[in-house]
Amino acid sequence: MAPKKKSAKLLRCATCGELVTFDGEDFPFCSDRCRKIDLGKWASGVYKISSPILDPDVLEDLGAFGGGHNKSSDSHDE
């Protein structure tokens, strides 16, 4: 039985849609320009991660940095 050939997947630049290769210098983008455009979208808030954080340990850590309440700040001296 002959070994199966892997089918080559065509990938497109996330910014402009041009075909890119795996061994390209700017992979997964077609150029440095498209890479910088994508970075700018992240920096300006165009892209967002919208799923909620469900891990209780991560939520507790974020509470300490984001002004939320964590277990140590819940006890108040009266």
Phi and psi in radians as a Rosetta constraint file:
Dihedral C 1 N 2 CA 2 C 2 CIRCULARHARMONIC -1.341 0.35
Dihedral N 2 CA 2 C 2 N 3 CIRCULARHARMONIC 2.488 0.35
Dihedral C 2 N 3 CA 3 C 3 CIRCULARHARMONIC -1.137 0.35
Dihedral N 3 CA 3 C 3 N 4 CIRCULARHARMONIC 2.546 0.35
Dihedral C 3 N 4 CA 4 C 4 CIRCULARHARMONIC -1.335 0.35
Dihedral N 4 CA 4 C 4 N 5 CIRCULARHARMONIC 2.443 0.35
Dihedral C 4 N 5 CA 5 C 5 CIRCULARHARMONIC -1.493 0.35
Dihedral N 5 CA 5 C 5 N 6 CIRCULARHARMONIC 2.454 0.35
Dihedral C 5 N 6 CA 6 C 6 CIRCULARHARMONIC -1.323 0.35
Dihedral N 6 CA 6 C 6 N 7 CIRCULARHARMONIC 2.340 0.35
Dihedral C 6 N 7 CA 7 C 7 CIRCULARHARMONIC -1.388 0.35
Dihedral N 7 CA 7 C 7 N 8 CIRCULARHARMONIC 2.330 0.35
Dihedral C 7 N 8 CA 8 C 8 CIRCULARHARMONIC -1.306 0.35
Dihedral N 8 CA 8 C 8 N 9 CIRCULARHARMONIC 2.233 0.35
Dihedral C 8 N 9 CA 9 C 9 CIRCULARHARMONIC -1.594 0.35
Dihedral N 9 CA 9 C 9 N 10 CIRCULARHARMONIC 2.345 0.35
Dihedral C 9 N 10 CA 10 C 10 CIRCULARHARMONIC -1.552 0.35
Dihedral N 10 CA 10 C 10 N 11 CIRCULARHARMONIC 2.192 0.35
Dihedral C 10 N 11 CA 11 C 11 CIRCULARHARMONIC -1.980 0.35
Dihedral N 11 CA 11 C 11 N 12 CIRCULARHARMONIC 2.575 0.35
Dihedral C 11 N 12 CA 12 C 12 CIRCULARHARMONIC -2.057 0.35
Dihedral N 12 CA 12 C 12 N 13 CIRCULARHARMONIC 2.601 0.35
Dihedral C 12 N 13 CA 13 C 13 CIRCULARHARMONIC -1.025 0.35
Dihedral N 13 CA 13 C 13 N 14 CIRCULARHARMONIC 2.324 0.35
Dihedral C 13 N 14 CA 14 C 14 CIRCULARHARMONIC -1.160 0.35
Dihedral N 14 CA 14 C 14 N 15 CIRCULARHARMONIC -0.355 0.35
Dihedral C 14 N 15 CA 15 C 15 CIRCULARHARMONIC -1.649 0.35
Dihedral N 15 CA 15 C 15 N 16 CIRCULARHARMONIC -0.913 0.35
Dihedral C 15 N 16 CA 16 C 16 CIRCULARHARMONIC -1.943 0.35
Dihedral N 16 CA 16 C 16 N 17 CIRCULARHARMONIC -0.256 0.35
Dihedral C 16 N 17 CA 17 C 17 CIRCULARHARMONIC 1.586 0.35
Dihedral N 17 CA 17 C 17 N 18 CIRCULARHARMONIC 0.029 0.35
Dihedral C 17 N 18 CA 18 C 18 CIRCULARHARMONIC -1.203 0.35
Dihedral N 18 CA 18 C 18 N 19 CIRCULARHARMONIC 2.582 0.35
Dihedral C 18 N 19 CA 19 C 19 CIRCULARHARMONIC -1.122 0.35
Dihedral N 19 CA 19 C 19 N 20 CIRCULARHARMONIC 2.431 0.35
Dihedral C 19 N 20 CA 20 C 20 CIRCULARHARMONIC -2.225 0.35
Dihedral N 20 CA 20 C 20 N 21 CIRCULARHARMONIC 2.774 0.35
Dihedral C 20 N 21 CA 21 C 21 CIRCULARHARMONIC -1.940 0.35
Dihedral N 21 CA 21 C 21 N 22 CIRCULARHARMONIC 2.686 0.35
Dihedral C 21 N 22 CA 22 C 22 CIRCULARHARMONIC -1.091 0.35
Dihedral N 22 CA 22 C 22 N 23 CIRCULARHARMONIC -0.581 0.35
Dihedral C 22 N 23 CA 23 C 23 CIRCULARHARMONIC -1.597 0.35
Dihedral N 23 CA 23 C 23 N 24 CIRCULARHARMONIC 0.152 0.35
Dihedral C 23 N 24 CA 24 C 24 CIRCULARHARMONIC -1.179 0.35
Dihedral N 24 CA 24 C 24 N 25 CIRCULARHARMONIC 2.569 0.35
Dihedral C 24 N 25 CA 25 C 25 CIRCULARHARMONIC -1.059 0.35
Dihedral N 25 CA 25 C 25 N 26 CIRCULARHARMONIC -0.586 0.35
Dihedral C 25 N 26 CA 26 C 26 CIRCULARHARMONIC -1.855 0.35
Dihedral N 26 CA 26 C 26 N 27 CIRCULARHARMONIC 0.261 0.35
Dihedral C 26 N 27 CA 27 C 27 CIRCULARHARMONIC -0.889 0.35
Dihedral N 27 CA 27 C 27 N 28 CIRCULARHARMONIC 2.348 0.35
Dihedral C 27 N 28 CA 28 C 28 CIRCULARHARMONIC -1.585 0.35
Dihedral N 28 CA 28 C 28 N 29 CIRCULARHARMONIC 0.316 0.35
Dihedral C 28 N 29 CA 29 C 29 CIRCULARHARMONIC -1.839 0.35
Dihedral N 29 CA 29 C 29 N 30 CIRCULARHARMONIC 2.863 0.35
Dihedral C 29 N 30 CA 30 C 30 CIRCULARHARMONIC -1.501 0.35
Dihedral N 30 CA 30 C 30 N 31 CIRCULARHARMONIC -0.348 0.35
Dihedral C 30 N 31 CA 31 C 31 CIRCULARHARMONIC -2.734 0.35
Dihedral N 31 CA 31 C 31 N 32 CIRCULARHARMONIC 2.922 0.35
Dihedral C 31 N 32 CA 32 C 32 CIRCULARHARMONIC -1.126 0.35
Dihedral N 32 CA 32 C 32 N 33 CIRCULARHARMONIC -0.593 0.35
Dihedral C 32 N 33 CA 33 C 33 CIRCULARHARMONIC -1.038 0.35
Dihedral N 33 CA 33 C 33 N 34 CIRCULARHARMONIC -0.850 0.35
Dihedral C 33 N 34 CA 34 C 34 CIRCULARHARMONIC -1.135 0.35
Dihedral N 34 CA 34 C 34 N 35 CIRCULARHARMONIC -0.620 0.35
Dihedral C 34 N 35 CA 35 C 35 CIRCULARHARMONIC -1.075 0.35
Dihedral N 35 CA 35 C 35 N 36 CIRCULARHARMONIC -0.752 0.35
Dihedral C 35 N 36 CA 36 C 36 CIRCULARHARMONIC -1.233 0.35
Dihedral N 36 CA 36 C 36 N 37 CIRCULARHARMONIC -0.608 0.35
Dihedral C 36 N 37 CA 37 C 37 CIRCULARHARMONIC -1.080 0.35
Dihedral N 37 CA 37 C 37 N 38 CIRCULARHARMONIC -0.766 0.35
Dihedral C 37 N 38 CA 38 C 38 CIRCULARHARMONIC -1.115 0.35
Dihedral N 38 CA 38 C 38 N 39 CIRCULARHARMONIC -0.755 0.35
Dihedral C 38 N 39 CA 39 C 39 CIRCULARHARMONIC -1.065 0.35
Dihedral N 39 CA 39 C 39 N 40 CIRCULARHARMONIC -0.710 0.35
Dihedral C 39 N 40 CA 40 C 40 CIRCULARHARMONIC -1.094 0.35
Dihedral N 40 CA 40 C 40 N 41 CIRCULARHARMONIC -0.618 0.35
Dihedral C 40 N 41 CA 41 C 41 CIRCULARHARMONIC -1.172 0.35
Dihedral N 41 CA 41 C 41 N 42 CIRCULARHARMONIC -0.687 0.35
Dihedral C 41 N 42 CA 42 C 42 CIRCULARHARMONIC -1.141 0.35
Dihedral N 42 CA 42 C 42 N 43 CIRCULARHARMONIC -0.777 0.35
Dihedral C 42 N 43 CA 43 C 43 CIRCULARHARMONIC -1.154 0.35
Dihedral N 43 CA 43 C 43 N 44 CIRCULARHARMONIC -0.576 0.35
Dihedral C 43 N 44 CA 44 C 44 CIRCULARHARMONIC -1.557 0.35
Dihedral N 44 CA 44 C 44 N 45 CIRCULARHARMONIC -0.036 0.35
Dihedral C 44 N 45 CA 45 C 45 CIRCULARHARMONIC 1.542 0.35
Dihedral N 45 CA 45 C 45 N 46 CIRCULARHARMONIC 0.196 0.35
Dihedral C 45 N 46 CA 46 C 46 CIRCULARHARMONIC -1.134 0.35
Dihedral N 46 CA 46 C 46 N 47 CIRCULARHARMONIC -0.747 0.35
Dihedral C 46 N 47 CA 47 C 47 CIRCULARHARMONIC -1.623 0.35
Dihedral N 47 CA 47 C 47 N 48 CIRCULARHARMONIC 2.400 0.35
Dihedral C 47 N 48 CA 48 C 48 CIRCULARHARMONIC -2.440 0.35
Dihedral N 48 CA 48 C 48 N 49 CIRCULARHARMONIC 2.592 0.35
Dihedral C 48 N 49 CA 49 C 49 CIRCULARHARMONIC -1.634 0.35
Dihedral N 49 CA 49 C 49 N 50 CIRCULARHARMONIC 1.964 0.35
Dihedral C 49 N 50 CA 50 C 50 CIRCULARHARMONIC -1.737 0.35
Dihedral N 50 CA 50 C 50 N 51 CIRCULARHARMONIC -0.145 0.35
Dihedral C 50 N 51 CA 51 C 51 CIRCULARHARMONIC -1.369 0.35
Dihedral N 51 CA 51 C 51 N 52 CIRCULARHARMONIC 2.488 0.35
Dihedral C 51 N 52 CA 52 C 52 CIRCULARHARMONIC -1.246 0.35
Dihedral N 52 CA 52 C 52 N 53 CIRCULARHARMONIC 2.671 0.35
Dihedral C 52 N 53 CA 53 C 53 CIRCULARHARMONIC -1.461 0.35
Dihedral N 53 CA 53 C 53 N 54 CIRCULARHARMONIC 2.123 0.35
Dihedral C 53 N 54 CA 54 C 54 CIRCULARHARMONIC -1.872 0.35
Dihedral N 54 CA 54 C 54 N 55 CIRCULARHARMONIC -0.198 0.35
Dihedral C 54 N 55 CA 55 C 55 CIRCULARHARMONIC -1.316 0.35
Dihedral N 55 CA 55 C 55 N 56 CIRCULARHARMONIC 2.022 0.35
Dihedral C 55 N 56 CA 56 C 56 CIRCULARHARMONIC -1.039 0.35
Dihedral N 56 CA 56 C 56 N 57 CIRCULARHARMONIC -0.591 0.35
Dihedral C 56 N 57 CA 57 C 57 CIRCULARHARMONIC -1.158 0.35
Dihedral N 57 CA 57 C 57 N 58 CIRCULARHARMONIC -0.709 0.35
Dihedral C 57 N 58 CA 58 C 58 CIRCULARHARMONIC -1.181 0.35
Dihedral N 58 CA 58 C 58 N 59 CIRCULARHARMONIC -0.724 0.35
Dihedral C 58 N 59 CA 59 C 59 CIRCULARHARMONIC -1.064 0.35
Dihedral N 59 CA 59 C 59 N 60 CIRCULARHARMONIC -0.710 0.35
Dihedral C 59 N 60 CA 60 C 60 CIRCULARHARMONIC -1.128 0.35
Dihedral N 60 CA 60 C 60 N 61 CIRCULARHARMONIC -0.730 0.35
Dihedral C 60 N 61 CA 61 C 61 CIRCULARHARMONIC -1.132 0.35
Dihedral N 61 CA 61 C 61 N 62 CIRCULARHARMONIC -0.713 0.35
Dihedral C 61 N 62 CA 62 C 62 CIRCULARHARMONIC -1.160 0.35
Dihedral N 62 CA 62 C 62 N 63 CIRCULARHARMONIC -0.582 0.35
Dihedral C 62 N 63 CA 63 C 63 CIRCULARHARMONIC -1.069 0.35
Dihedral N 63 CA 63 C 63 N 64 CIRCULARHARMONIC -0.601 0.35
Dihedral C 63 N 64 CA 64 C 64 CIRCULARHARMONIC -1.212 0.35
Dihedral N 64 CA 64 C 64 N 65 CIRCULARHARMONIC -0.543 0.35
Dihedral C 64 N 65 CA 65 C 65 CIRCULARHARMONIC -1.648 0.35
Dihedral N 65 CA 65 C 65 N 66 CIRCULARHARMONIC -0.499 0.35
Dihedral C 65 N 66 CA 66 C 66 CIRCULARHARMONIC -1.690 0.35
Dihedral N 66 CA 66 C 66 N 67 CIRCULARHARMONIC 0.189 0.35
Dihedral C 66 N 67 CA 67 C 67 CIRCULARHARMONIC 1.474 0.35
Dihedral N 67 CA 67 C 67 N 68 CIRCULARHARMONIC 0.116 0.35
Dihedral C 67 N 68 CA 68 C 68 CIRCULARHARMONIC -1.386 0.35
Dihedral N 68 CA 68 C 68 N 69 CIRCULARHARMONIC 3.123 0.35
Dihedral C 68 N 69 CA 69 C 69 CIRCULARHARMONIC -1.693 0.35
Dihedral N 69 CA 69 C 69 N 70 CIRCULARHARMONIC 2.300 0.35
Dihedral C 69 N 70 CA 70 C 70 CIRCULARHARMONIC -2.014 0.35
Dihedral N 70 CA 70 C 70 N 71 CIRCULARHARMONIC 3.098 0.35
Dihedral C 70 N 71 CA 71 C 71 CIRCULARHARMONIC -1.065 0.35
Dihedral N 71 CA 71 C 71 N 72 CIRCULARHARMONIC -0.637 0.35
Dihedral C 71 N 72 CA 72 C 72 CIRCULARHARMONIC -1.286 0.35
Dihedral N 72 CA 72 C 72 N 73 CIRCULARHARMONIC -0.401 0.35
Dihedral C 72 N 73 CA 73 C 73 CIRCULARHARMONIC -1.662 0.35
Dihedral N 73 CA 73 C 73 N 74 CIRCULARHARMONIC -0.008 0.35
Dihedral C 73 N 74 CA 74 C 74 CIRCULARHARMONIC -1.369 0.35
Dihedral N 74 CA 74 C 74 N 75 CIRCULARHARMONIC -0.373 0.35
Dihedral C 74 N 75 CA 75 C 75 CIRCULARHARMONIC -1.586 0.35
Dihedral N 75 CA 75 C 75 N 76 CIRCULARHARMONIC 2.191 0.35
Dihedral C 75 N 76 CA 76 C 76 CIRCULARHARMONIC -2.053 0.35
Dihedral N 76 CA 76 C 76 N 77 CIRCULARHARMONIC 2.450 0.35
Dihedral C 76 N 77 CA 77 C 77 CIRCULARHARMONIC -1.436 0.35
Dihedral N 77 CA 77 C 77 N 78 CIRCULARHARMONIC 2.244 0.35
